[in-house]
């Protein structure tokens, strides 16, 4: 295939601290290598693609694309649209009855003269991109799709590190550094910090680790009650671990009796099976999104854990705080920007030779940075709870480790 004359960029799914950085990095790299290649950005992800709603990247935008590194979110907008979920697309008015959303999207790309589509998103976005790429190839559209892996959960097979996850952990730690001061607002305070992570506990574990690094750099005045023990992480609960609530409650009650507070970090996906079972037993409906995922804000795991532990640890007051929106809407930090730029540079190289795939360090091929074949991309990669750094942290806070949530009566 010849080099592209026109490329398009879209971001989709939830926010992560990499979207604007990725957009800016792609625009800058194309401008450096070949400014004659036109660039457009679809407004609102796949929704904008279906509607043919796009921004033209002008010379003025190219000249100031570096500004995007300073901002969180996505200036071109996101949406959660699954092109293979025809019923949902029709219901939302994105396509007409009888239309195939994939064909509508493909025809729009052709109409717009796009040769290469860059998608920036998580496993749902890149699964949608994979489906679209397969549709384009099967129907001989001659278009190339190249994905960049965005997810704060860091849970995409076989990608070693997803864009934005490092920043999300750092920002979640900063968030809790303020929240934890509530521990002296009331005697026997229980604080539950709910962190994003539907199926994977990496972000919760990494956030706890980053927060403990902040504690390492602080000085304390125990003579006046300012002790690290009251600011410490006392428990970390992730979907991959066994949580015997009765046993943990006994351990944490001893902590409460000693330091007058308990601080728990919990993944939003931890305990979901137990919570859903409880909801269904009560005849309650479990709401799901267009991708079939349980709507975690409706299930509310942080609140559930707070209710479970409050009485068992003898808390006088329970505070549940969620760092998700604070963390995911941050601008990328320096470490992530380096990763994003290297991935964006390779994405442009791949575009020039019309090589499709998702850009990332391939864990199955010695962590080489490459365009990973779309059929190999899959979400739900579990956090390795046998990681040395995680086990060291659990040992430091006195917590045992295991496999799934269990409820003891």
N, C-alpha and C positions, 0 to 999 in steps of 0.2 A: 504493500500500500504506500501511497505517497504521503508526504508529511501533511499534517492537518492545516486547513486554512482558517478554521473557526472551531473554538472549543467553548464548552459551557461548564459552569460550576454550580453545584447545588449542595446545600447542607440539609440534613434531615434528622428526625428523632428528637430526643431531649438535648438540652444544651450540654456542653463540656468546654473546659478552658482551652480550647484549641481551634475552635471554628473560625473566628476572625483571623487568627494567626495563620491558619491553613489557606484561607481565601487570599490574604495579603501575600503570603509566600508564593502561591501559585502565580498570582498576577505579576509579582516582581520577577520571578524566574522566567516566565514567558517573555516579559519585556526585555530582560537581559539577553536572552538567547535569540529571540526572533520577534521583534515588536510588530511585524507585519501580520502575525497570527491574531485574528480577531478573538475577543473574549466577551461572553455574555454570562450573566448570573441569573438563574431562575429564582424568582421571588417566592419564598415559602416552600422550598423543597419540591417534592414530587407534585404537590398541589399546583405550584406555579408552572411546572413542566406540562402537566395535563392541560392547563389553561393557556399556555403560550405566553405567560406573564414573566417578563425578564427585564433586567437592567443591562444596558450596554456599557462595557468598561471603556471609558473614554481616555484620551491621553492625560486629562487632568486627574482621573482616578488612578491611572498607572503611576503617575508622578508622586502621588501621596498614599500609595497602597501600604507603605510601611507604618502608617498611622494605626492600621488595624491591629498591630501587635500590642497596642496599649489598651485595647478594649475587650471585655468579655462578651459573651453572647454571639449572635450571628447577625451581622448587619443586613444580610439578604433574607433572613427569616427561615424558620423551620416549620415542619408539620409532620404529623404521623400518618402516613398514607401507605398502605400496602397495595401495590398494583395488581396483585393476584387475588385480592379480596374484592371481587367484582361487586358483590352485594353492598358492601360498605361504601365503595366509590360511587355507586348509583344513589344510595341513600343520602350521601352528603352532597349530591349534585355535582360531583367532579366529572362524571361522564353520564351519557344518556343511556336509558334502558336499551339493552341489546349491544352496546359497545364493549369492546375489550380494552380495559385501561392500558394494557401493555402496548397494544397497537396504536391507541390514541397518543401515548407518550412517544413511541417510535416515529409515528407520522409527524408529530410536532418537531422532533429533532431534525427530521429531514426538511420540513418546511422552513425551519430556522437556519438551515445550512450547516448544522453542527456535525463535525467529524469525530470529535472526542468529547465524552461526558465525564467530568470529574465529580464523583460523589464523596461527600465527607460525612460519615455517620458511623453508628455502631453496628452490631450484628444484624439488626432488623433492616437498617438502611442498606448494608452491603449484601444481605440476602436478597433484598428487593433489586439491588443493582445486578446481582448474579442472575436473577430471573430475567431481568430486562436484557442483559448481555446475551443470555441463551436465546431469548426470543429474537433479538436482532440478528444473531448468527444463523438461526434456523430459517429465518425469512429473508436472508441475504440483504440486510440493510447496509452493510459495509461501515458500521459505526463501531467505535471502540469505547468501552467503559473502563475507567480506572478509579478505584476506590482508595480512600484514606481512612484508617480505622480510628474512630472516635468513640470512646466510652470510658466514663469515669470508673466503671466496674472493673476494667482491665480483664475482660473475660471472653476474648475472642480467640478461638482456635485458628491457626497455630501461631498467633502473633504474640511475641514475647512481651511487648509493652505498647499499650494503646495510647494514642495521643490525648493529652489532657489529664491523665490519671494521676501523675505525680503532683500536678498543681492542685487538683481536687483534694488530695491528702493533706497537702501543706495548708490549704485554706480551711479545711475542716478542723485542723489543729488550732489555727488562729481563732476560729469561731469559738471553740470550746474553752480556749484560754480565758475568754471573758465570761462565758456562761458558768464556768466552774466557781467563780467568785460568789455565786448564789449559795454556795455551801454554808456560808455563815449568815445567811438571811433568816435562817430558822433552825432550831435544834433538830437533830436527827433528820437531815435532809437527804432524800434520794434523788439523784439527777441521772436521767436516762438520755444519753446522746444517741439519737437514731441517725445512722449514716447510710447513704445510698449503697445499693448492692442487692439486686433481686435474687440472683442465684449464686453469687460469688462474694466471698467475704474479704477479698483483697483490699478494697478501699477502706473498710472498717479497721482492719489490722494495720494498714499503712498509716491511716489517720491517727490511730492510737500511738503508733511508733513515733510519728512526727511530733505529736503532742508531748510525748515523754522526752523527746530531744529538747523541746522548749523548757521543760521542767529542769533538765540537766544544766541549763544555762542560767537558771535563776538562783538567787540567794534567799535564805530563809531566816526567820526569826521565831523559833519555836517557843522562846520565853514569853512571847506575846500571843501565842496561838497560831503563828504563821508557820505551819509545817508542811513539808512536801507530802506527808501521808494523807492530809486532807485534800490535796490537789491531785493526788495520784489517780491513775486508772485502776479501778478495783476489779473490773471484769470486762472481758471482750467476748461477745457472742456473735458467731458467724454461722451461715447456713451449713457449712461443712462439719461443724462440731456437734458433739453430743452435749446437751445441756440438761442435766438432771436438776430440775428447779429446786427440789427439796434440799439436795446436797449443797447446791450453790447458795441457797437462802441461808442455810446454817452457817456457811463460811462468811457470807456477807453480813450476817447479823453480828458476828464477832467483830468485823471491821467497823460496823456502825457503833457498837458499844465502845470501841476504842477511840475512834477519831470523830464521831458524831456526824458522819456523813458517808454516803456510798456513791461512787461515780461509775456508771456502766456505759460502755460503748456497745451498740448493737446494730447489726446490719438490718436494713429494712426487710430483707428476705428471710431473716432468721426466725424460725418458729412458725412460718406461714402455714405449713401443713397442719400444725396443731390448731392454729387460729381458724383456718378454713373449716376444719372438721367440727370445731366448736360452733361456728356460724351455721353450718349446714344442719347440725343436730338441733339447733334452735329454729330451723326452717327459714333462715335468712338467705337472701340471694347474694351470691358472690359476683360482683361486677367485674367485667373483663373489657380490655381495649380491642382495637381492630386486629391486633396481632394474636389475640387469644390470651394475653397476659392478664393475670389478676391485677386489678387496680389497687396498688398497695396503699394509696392514701385512704381508700375506703376500709381496708383491712386494719390499717394503723398498728403495725407491730410494736412501735415504741410505747404507745399507750397501753397495749396489752401486757408488755413486759413490766411496765410501771405498776399496773394493777396487780399482776402476779406477785411481785416482790414487795410491794409497799407494806402489806400487813405482815408478811413473813419476816421482814427485817426490822419491823417496828418503826417504820418511818412516820414522822409527824407530818411531813409535807413531801409530795412527789412532784418533780418538775421534769417534763419531757420536752426536749428541744431537738429540732431537726436542722442539720447543717447543709442539707442537700442543695437548696436553691442558692444559698450563700456561696457554696464551694463551686458548683457547676457553672455559675455565671461569671466566674473570675477570668481576668486576662491570664494568659499562659505565663508561667514563670520561666526563668532563664533556661533551666534544664529541659523543660518541655519545648521551648522555642527551638533549641538546638535539634531536638528530635523531629519536630515538625518541619523545619527547614530542610533537613536531610531527606525526609520522606517526600516533601513537595518537589525538591530538585529531581529525585529519581522518578517521580510521577510525570514530570515534564519530559524527561529523557524517554520514558516509556511511551508517552504520547507521540513523540517525534518518530518513533519506530513502530507505532501502532500496536503496542503490546498491552493486552488487557490484564487485569488482576487487581488485587488489593495490596497496597504497599506496606510492608512491615518486615520486621526481623523474624524470619521463618524458623520456628523452634525445631521443625523437623529437618532442617537443612543447615545445621550448625549456626543458627541465629544470623544467617546472612540477610542483609537488607535487599529485598527483591520484590517483584510483582508476583504475589502468591495467587495461584489459580483460584478462581471464584468457587468452583465446587468444593474446595477444601476449607472454605470459610464457614465457620459455625459458631454460634454464641453459646453461652452457658459453660464456658471453661471454668472448672472449680479452682478455688484458691488452694494452694498446696499447704495444708496445715502442718506438714512435716518440715517446712522451711526452718532453717536454723535460727534466723532472726526472730521468727514468730514464737518458736519454742522458748528462746531466751527471754522474750518479753513475758510470756505466760509464767515462766519460772520466777521471774522478778516480782510479779504481782501475786504469786501464790495460787494460781489457777490451774486446775487439771484440764486435760484435753480429751476429746473423743470424736463421734460421727454425726448424729442427727438429734434433733430436739426430742426429749422424752419428758413426759409429765408424770411425776410421782405423786401418788395420793396417800 
